[in-house]
Amino acid sequence: MKTTKTPDEIKKGLECCPEGRCKECPFPRHRADCSDELLYAAHACIQQIEAQVPKWISFSEAIPPEHERVLCLGTYNGEPHVYIDLVMTFGVTVFAELYDPTHWMPLPEPPKEDDHATD
């Protein structure tokens, strides 16, 4: 049966397997080969991470929520520009005439207080 492993356990398994350090590996060798379980866990972890990564959304596909700041991709003097903009009514942004936005994505969450800690 496949079990959920943490990213740290997956990394340790990936480090141990090529070096033959099976006793340190978090993937038990109750089968002839533990690599199937390791690959399954790595694939599941990658899918979870990919689902969390924001993707560019075309303005023609979806309009961002009104009165929210979003990350926009547009052009200025023929060059691509990424900028933060405020969405007004009907998906029109404050800088729409200047940058001609084509895509947008939600802004990431601000860092937590402990993310600023230094070692």
C-alpha positions as CSV (number, residue, x, y, z in Angstrom):
1,M,0.0,0.0,0.0
2,K,1.3,3.5,-0.9
3,T,1.8,5.9,2.0
4,T,2.1,9.6,2.0
5,K,5.7,10.8,2.6
6,T,6.9,14.2,3.5
7,P,9.2,16.2,1.1
8,D,12.1,15.6,3.5
9,E,11.5,11.8,3.5
10,I,11.4,11.8,-0.3
11,K,14.6,13.8,-0.5
12,K,16.3,11.4,1.9
13,G,15.1,8.4,-0.2
14,L,16.4,10.0,-3.4
15,E,19.8,10.5,-1.6
16,C,20.0,7.0,-0.2
17,C,18.9,4.9,-3.2
18,P,21.7,5.6,-5.6
19,E,24.3,5.1,-2.9
20,G,22.8,1.8,-1.6
21,R,22.2,3.2,1.9
22,C,18.9,1.2,2.3
23,K,19.1,1.1,6.1
24,E,18.8,4.9,6.2
25,C,16.0,5.1,3.6
26,P,12.5,6.0,4.8
27,F,11.0,3.7,2.2
28,P,10.9,0.2,3.6
29,R,12.2,-2.6,1.4
30,H,9.3,-5.0,2.2
31,R,9.2,-5.6,-1.6
32,A,11.9,-6.5,-3.9
33,D,12.3,-2.9,-5.0
34,C,11.5,0.2,-3.1
35,S,11.9,2.5,-6.0
36,D,8.3,2.2,-7.1
37,E,7.1,3.7,-3.8
38,L,9.8,6.4,-3.9
39,L,8.8,7.4,-7.4
40,Y,5.1,7.4,-6.5
41,A,5.7,9.6,-3.5
42,A,8.0,12.0,-5.5
43,H,5.3,12.3,-8.2
44,A,2.6,13.0,-5.7
45,C,4.7,15.7,-4.0
46,I,5.5,17.4,-7.3
47,Q,1.8,17.5,-8.3
48,Q,1.0,19.1,-4.9
49,I,3.7,21.7,-5.4
50,E,2.6,22.5,-9.0
51,A,-1.0,23.0,-7.8
52,Q,0.3,25.7,-5.4
53,V,2.2,27.7,-8.1
54,P,0.2,30.5,-9.5
55,K,-0.2,30.5,-13.3
56,W,-0.7,33.4,-15.7
57,I,-4.4,33.9,-16.7
58,S,-5.3,35.6,-19.9
59,F,-7.6,38.6,-19.5
60,S,-9.7,37.1,-22.4
61,E,-10.2,33.9,-20.3
62,A,-11.0,35.4,-16.9
63,I,-11.4,38.8,-15.4
64,P,-9.6,39.3,-12.0
65,P,-11.7,40.2,-9.0
66,E,-12.7,43.9,-8.7
67,H,-10.9,46.1,-6.3
68,E,-8.0,43.7,-5.9
69,R,-4.3,44.2,-6.6
70,V,-3.0,41.6,-9.1
71,L,0.3,40.9,-10.9
72,C,-0.1,41.9,-14.6
73,L,1.8,41.2,-17.7
74,G,1.5,43.8,-20.4
75,T,3.6,45.7,-23.0
76,Y,5.0,49.2,-22.9
77,N,6.7,50.6,-26.0
78,G,6.6,47.1,-27.5
79,E,8.5,45.6,-24.5
80,P,7.0,43.1,-22.0
81,H,6.5,44.5,-18.5
82,V,5.3,42.8,-15.3
83,Y,3.7,45.1,-12.7
84,I,1.2,45.3,-9.9
85,D,-2.1,46.9,-10.8
86,L,-5.4,47.6,-9.1
87,V,-8.5,46.1,-10.9
88,M,-11.4,48.4,-11.3
89,T,-14.9,47.7,-12.6
90,F,-15.2,45.0,-15.4
91,G,-11.6,44.0,-15.2
92,V,-10.2,47.3,-16.3
93,T,-6.9,48.1,-14.5
94,V,-5.6,51.5,-13.4
95,F,-2.6,51.3,-15.8
96,A,-4.5,49.5,-18.7
97,E,-4.0,52.3,-21.2
98,L,-0.3,52.6,-20.4
99,Y,0.7,48.9,-20.3
100,D,-2.0,47.1,-22.4
101,P,-2.2,44.1,-20.0
102,T,-2.7,40.6,-21.6
103,H,-2.4,38.3,-18.5
104,W,-2.7,38.5,-14.7
105,M,-2.3,36.3,-11.6
106,P,-3.1,36.7,-7.9
107,L,-0.4,38.2,-5.8
108,P,1.3,35.8,-3.4
109,E,0.6,36.0,0.3
110,P,3.0,38.3,2.1
111,P,5.8,36.7,4.1
112,K,5.1,35.6,7.6
113,E,6.9,37.4,10.4
114,D,9.3,34.5,11.1
115,D,10.3,34.4,7.4
116,H,12.4,37.6,8.0
117,A,14.4,35.8,10.7
118,T,18.2,35.7,10.1
119,D,20.5,32.9,11.3
